[in-house]
C-alpha cells in the first residue's frame, strides 16, 4: 500500500510563485542582456529590470531559486549576474 504522506508535493506548488512575479508578462530581453551589450546600455537595461524586481512580491523566492540553481545569466530577485557570483563564489567542478 502506498503511503501518500511520503510522496513529493505536486510540482506546481514548487513553481507557482512565478505566477505572482512582477516580471510576468514583461519583455524577457529586459532581464537578459543581448550578446555584446556593454557599458551604459548594459547598466541602464539592468537598472530597469531591478526596478521591476524592487516591487515584486516574490523577489526573495526568485533570488533563492537563482542562487540554489546557480543561475548564470540575467537579473533574478533583484541581483545581476556579477552580484550573484559574488555571493556564491567561483564555480568548481567536482573531481578536478
SEPA-911232 format. One line per field, with one value per residue: residue in three letters; z, y, x of N, C-alpha, C in turn. Coordinates in steps of 0.2 Angstrom, whole numbers, plus 5000, padded with zeros to 4 digits. Example, Ala and Ser with C-alpha at 12.3 -4.5 7.8 and 13.67 -1.06 7.14 Angstrom:
REM SEPA-911232
type: [ala; ser]
n.z: [5039; 5035]
n.y: [4972; 4989]
n.x: [5066; 5064]
ca.z: [5039; 5036]
ca.y: [4978; 4995]
ca.x: [5062; 5068]
c.z: [5039; 5039]
c.y: [4984; 5000]
c.x: [5066; 5064]
REM end
This chain:
REM SEPA-911232
type: [unk; unk; unk; unk; unk; unk; unk; unk; unk; unk; unk; unk; unk; unk; unk; unk; unk; unk; unk; unk; unk; unk; unk; unk; unk; unk; unk; unk; unk; unk; unk; unk; unk; unk; unk; unk; unk; unk; unk; unk; unk; unk; unk; unk; unk; unk; unk; unk; unk; unk; unk; unk; unk; unk; unk; unk; unk; unk; unk; unk; unk; unk; unk; unk; unk; unk; unk; unk; unk; unk; unk; unk; unk; unk; unk; unk; unk; unk; unk; unk; unk; unk; unk; unk; unk; unk; unk; unk; unk; unk; unk; unk; unk; unk; unk; unk]
n.z: [5000; 4996; 5004; 5006; 5012; 5011; 4998; 4986; 4985; 4974; 4958; 4954; 4965; 4969; 4960; 4958; 4963; 4953; 4946; 4952; 4950; 4947; 4935; 4926; 4911; 4906; 4895; 4891; 4887; 4894; 4906; 4902; 4895; 4878; 4866; 4867; 4873; 4882; 4894; 4896; 4890; 4895; 4909; 4910; 4906; 4915; 4927; 4925; 4924; 4938; 4944; 4942; 4949; 4962; 4967; 4967; 4973; 4975; 4976; 4985; 4985; 4971; 4970; 4979; 4972; 4961; 4966; 4972; 4960; 4954; 4944; 4929; 4921; 4918; 4927; 4942; 4956; 4959; 4958; 4948; 4937; 4941; 4954; 4960; 4958; 4966; 4979; 4978; 4975; 4966; 4953; 4955; 4949; 4952; 4957; 4950]
n.y: [4994; 5011; 5025; 5039; 5051; 5051; 5055; 5066; 5084; 5091; 5096; 5109; 5117; 5120; 5129; 5139; 5152; 5159; 5164; 5175; 5184; 5200; 5203; 5195; 5193; 5203; 5210; 5198; 5202; 5212; 5207; 5199; 5201; 5206; 5198; 5205; 5217; 5231; 5242; 5258; 5255; 5242; 5244; 5253; 5245; 5234; 5241; 5245; 5233; 5229; 5238; 5234; 5222; 5227; 5230; 5218; 5205; 5192; 5192; 5188; 5174; 5171; 5176; 5166; 5154; 5157; 5157; 5144; 5136; 5141; 5151; 5157; 5168; 5184; 5195; 5191; 5190; 5203; 5205; 5205; 5196; 5197; 5201; 5190; 5180; 5185; 5182; 5168; 5164; 5157; 5144; 5127; 5112; 5096; 5083; 5087]
n.x: [5004; 5003; 5010; 5004; 5008; 5022; 5025; 5031; 5027; 5015; 5021; 5018; 5016; 5029; 5033; 5023; 5025; 5030; 5020; 5015; 5025; 5032; 5038; 5032; 5025; 5032; 5044; 5056; 5069; 5073; 5078; 5089; 5104; 5108; 5119; 5135; 5132; 5137; 5144; 5136; 5123; 5121; 5121; 5110; 5099; 5099; 5097; 5084; 5077; 5080; 5072; 5059; 5060; 5062; 5049; 5043; 5032; 5037; 5051; 5061; 5059; 5062; 5075; 5081; 5079; 5087; 5100; 5100; 5100; 5111; 5110; 5116; 5114; 5107; 5095; 5089; 5078; 5082; 5095; 5110; 5120; 5134; 5133; 5126; 5136; 5146; 5141; 5140; 5152; 5166; 5163; 5166; 5172; 5168; 5179; 5190]
ca.z: [5000; 4995; 5010; 5002; 5016; 5009; 4991; 4985; 4984; 4967; 4955; 4953; 4971; 4969; 4955; 4957; 4965; 4947; 4943; 4955; 4949; 4944; 4928; 4922; 4905; 4904; 4889; 4894; 4885; 4899; 4911; 4900; 4890; 4872; 4865; 4866; 4877; 4887; 4897; 4898; 4888; 4900; 4916; 4910; 4905; 4921; 4932; 4923; 4927; 4945; 4947; 4942; 4955; 4968; 4969; 4966; 4979; 4976; 4975; 4989; 4982; 4965; 4972; 4982; 4967; 4956; 4970; 4973; 4954; 4952; 4938; 4927; 4917; 4919; 4933; 4946; 4963; 4960; 4958; 4942; 4936; 4945; 4961; 4962; 4958; 4972; 4984; 4978; 4974; 4960; 4952; 4955; 4946; 4957; 4954; 4946]
ca.y: [5000; 5017; 5029; 5046; 5056; 5051; 5057; 5073; 5088; 5092; 5101; 5116; 5120; 5122; 5134; 5143; 5158; 5163; 5167; 5181; 5188; 5207; 5202; 5190; 5196; 5209; 5208; 5195; 5205; 5217; 5204; 5195; 5205; 5203; 5197; 5211; 5223; 5233; 5249; 5262; 5251; 5236; 5247; 5255; 5239; 5231; 5245; 5245; 5226; 5229; 5242; 5229; 5217; 5230; 5230; 5211; 5201; 5185; 5194; 5183; 5167; 5172; 5176; 5160; 5150; 5158; 5155; 5137; 5133; 5144; 5154; 5161; 5173; 5188; 5198; 5187; 5193; 5210; 5204; 5204; 5190; 5198; 5201; 5183; 5177; 5187; 5179; 5161; 5162; 5153; 5138; 5122; 5106; 5090; 5078; 5090]
ca.x: [5000; 5006; 5010; 5003; 5012; 5029; 5025; 5033; 5021; 5014; 5026; 5015; 5017; 5036; 5034; 5018; 5027; 5032; 5013; 5014; 5031; 5031; 5041; 5027; 5022; 5037; 5049; 5062; 5075; 5075; 5081; 5094; 5107; 5110; 5126; 5139; 5130; 5142; 5144; 5130; 5117; 5120; 5119; 5103; 5094; 5099; 5093; 5076; 5075; 5080; 5066; 5053; 5061; 5061; 5042; 5040; 5030; 5041; 5058; 5065; 5059; 5066; 5083; 5083; 5079; 5093; 5106; 5100; 5102; 5117; 5108; 5122; 5113; 5101; 5093; 5085; 5077; 5085; 5103; 5113; 5125; 5140; 5131; 5125; 5143; 5150; 5138; 5141; 5159; 5168; 5160; 5171; 5170; 5170; 5183; 5196]
c.z: [5000; 5001; 5006; 5006; 5014; 5002; 4991; 4983; 4976; 4964; 4955; 4959; 4972; 4965; 4954; 4959; 4958; 4944; 4946; 4954; 4945; 4937; 4924; 4917; 4902; 4898; 4893; 4892; 4890; 4905; 4909; 4894; 4884; 4871; 4864; 4869; 4882; 4889; 4899; 4896; 4893; 4906; 4916; 4910; 4912; 4927; 4931; 4926; 4934; 4948; 4947; 4948; 4961; 4971; 4968; 4973; 4981; 4975; 4979; 4987; 4975; 4966; 4975; 4977; 4963; 4960; 4970; 4966; 4951; 4945; 4935; 4923; 4919; 4926; 4936; 4953; 4964; 4960; 4951; 4942; 4941; 4952; 4964; 4963; 4964; 4978; 4984; 4978; 4968; 4959; 4951; 4952; 4951; 4953; 4950; 4951]
c.y: [5006; 5022; 5036; 5051; 5057; 5054; 5064; 5077; 5089; 5097; 5108; 5120; 5123; 5128; 5139; 5150; 5162; 5166; 5174; 5186; 5195; 5207; 5198; 5195; 5202; 5206; 5205; 5198; 5210; 5214; 5200; 5199; 5202; 5202; 5204; 5217; 5224; 5240; 5252; 5258; 5245; 5239; 5249; 5250; 5236; 5235; 5245; 5238; 5226; 5233; 5238; 5224; 5220; 5230; 5223; 5208; 5195; 5186; 5189; 5176; 5166; 5171; 5169; 5154; 5151; 5156; 5148; 5133; 5136; 5147; 5158; 5167; 5177; 5191; 5193; 5189; 5199; 5210; 5202; 5198; 5191; 5198; 5194; 5179; 5179; 5184; 5172; 5159; 5158; 5146; 5133; 5116; 5100; 5085; 5081; 5094]
c.x: [5004; 5005; 5010; 5007; 5019; 5030; 5027; 5026; 5020; 5019; 5024; 5016; 5024; 5037; 5029; 5019; 5028; 5025; 5012; 5020; 5029; 5033; 5036; 5024; 5027; 5041; 5055; 5069; 5078; 5079; 5088; 5098; 5109; 5117; 5130; 5137; 5135; 5140; 5137; 5123; 5116; 5118; 5112; 5098; 5094; 5096; 5086; 5074; 5075; 5074; 5060; 5054; 5060; 5054; 5039; 5038; 5034; 5048; 5062; 5065; 5063; 5073; 5085; 5084; 5085; 5099; 5106; 5102; 5108; 5116; 5114; 5120; 5107; 5100; 5088; 5084; 5081; 5092; 5105; 5118; 5131; 5139; 5130; 5132; 5147; 5147; 5140; 5148; 5160; 5165; 5166; 5168; 5172; 5174; 5189; 5200]
REM end
